[in-house]
Amino acid sequence: MNKTSKHAPASLAARREGLVTLCALQRVSATAEIRDIMAPVHNLRAKVGGNFAIPVSAIGLIGGLIFAARSGRLLPMLTTGLSLWRLGRNSLDAWRQRG
């Protein structure tokens, strides 16, 4: 029997090592791509800084509410949100009492 077949232990070990190396290269490549994709977000965060994070969030929230109000879906969205809030709060109360 020929020991150089694709099922020989040495061949399988070499193939496994190649796959491990390929996976490591893919992880490095994915990390670099994610870093490139997230660079604008990190740059904006650095420019806005910690002092302006809350005001910028509030402006975004107000802008979203204005957009929702323009489309005429603000009231149904608010009532749905309120009912979900109450449901979650009641569920947490029941969970705490159970334990």
C-alpha positions in Angstrom: 0.0 0.0 0.0 1.2 3.5 -0.9 1.9 5.7 2.2 1.7 8.9 0.2 -2.1 8.7 -0.2 -4.2 11.6 0.8 -5.3 9.7 4.0 -1.8 9.1 5.3 -1.2 10.7 8.7 1.6 12.9 7.4 -0.5 14.2 4.6 -3.4 14.9 6.9 -1.1 16.7 9.3 0.3 18.9 6.5 -3.2 19.6 5.2 -4.4 20.5 8.7 -1.4 22.8 9.2 -2.2 24.5 5.9 -5.8 25.1 6.9 -4.8 26.5 10.3 -2.5 28.9 8.6 -5.2 29.9 6.1 -7.7 30.5 8.9 -5.1 32.7 10.7 -4.5 34.8 7.6 -8.3 35.2 7.1 -8.6 36.4 10.7 -5.9 39.0 10.2 -7.5 40.1 6.9 -10.9 40.4 8.5 -9.5 42.4 11.4 -7.9 44.8 9.0 -11.0 45.2 6.9 -13.2 45.8 10.0 -10.7 48.4 11.3 -10.9 50.2 7.9 -14.7 50.1 7.9 -14.9 51.4 11.5 -12.3 54.2 11.0 -14.8 56.9 10.1 -16.8 56.1 13.3 -13.7 56.2 15.4 -12.6 59.5 13.8 -16.1 61.0 14.5 -16.0 59.8 18.1 -12.5 61.4 18.6 -13.7 64.7 17.1 -16.9 64.8 19.0 -15.3 63.8 22.2 -16.8 62.8 25.5 -18.2 66.2 26.3 -20.4 66.3 23.3 -21.6 62.6 23.2 -24.8 63.3 25.1 -25.9 66.4 23.2 -25.2 64.7 19.9 -27.3 61.7 21.0 -30.1 64.0 22.0 -30.0 65.8 18.7 -30.1 62.5 16.9 -33.1 61.4 19.0 -34.9 64.7 18.4 -34.2 64.4 14.7 -35.6 60.9 14.6 -38.7 62.0 16.3 -39.2 64.9 13.9 -38.7 62.5 11.0 -41.3 60.1 12.5 -43.7 63.0 13.1 -43.5 64.1 9.5 -44.4 60.7 8.2 -47.5 60.6 10.5 -46.4 57.5 12.4 -45.3 59.2 15.6 -48.3 58.5 17.7 -48.6 54.7 16.9 -44.9 54.4 17.4 -45.0 56.1 20.8 -48.0 54.0 22.0 -46.3 50.8 20.9 -43.1 51.8 22.6 -45.0 52.7 25.8 -46.8 49.4 25.8 -43.6 47.5 25.2 -42.0 49.4 28.1 -44.8 48.5 30.4 -44.7 44.9 29.3 -41.0 44.7 30.0 -41.3 46.4 33.4 -44.1 44.1 34.5 -42.2 41.1 33.2 -39.2 42.1 35.2 -41.3 42.6 38.4 -42.8 39.2 38.0 -39.4 37.7 37.4 -38.0 39.3 40.6 -40.9 38.1 42.7 -40.6 34.6 41.3 -36.9 34.3 42.5 
